[in-house]
Amino acid sequence: MEKQFVFQNKIGLHARPATSLVNLAKQYSEQIYLLKGDKKANAKSLLAILSLGIMSGDTVILQVTGENETDVMMELVKFFEQSANQE
C-alpha cells in the first residue's frame, strides 16, 4: 500500500520528528519505507530517514506492506498530519 503526500513541516523532517517516526514505525511488524525521488529509506532506521533530506514541500511516498498495512498506514498518515503543525 502506498500514499503520496507533500511534506508540510516548515523545517523538514529533522532529528526530533524523525526519531518520533522511527519509534512509531518500530511498534509495527509491517515493512515501512519512505521514498523521496530515487531514494528509499526504512522508516525504522533514523539514519536512513535523515539521509533522505526531506524538506518542507518535498513529495514523499509512504509504503507499508504487511498484514495490517491499512491500519498502520492510517496511524502514519495521522503522524505526518500532526507533524505538519509542529516545528
Secondary structure as UniProt FT lines:
FT   STRAND          2..6
FT   TURN            10..11
FT   HELIX           15..25
FT   TURN            26..27
FT   STRAND          31..36
FT   TURN            37..38
FT   STRAND          39..42
FT   TURN            43..44
FT   HELIX           46..51
FT   TURN            56..57
FT   STRAND          59..65
FT   TURN            67..68
FT   HELIX           69..83
FT   TURN            84..85
//
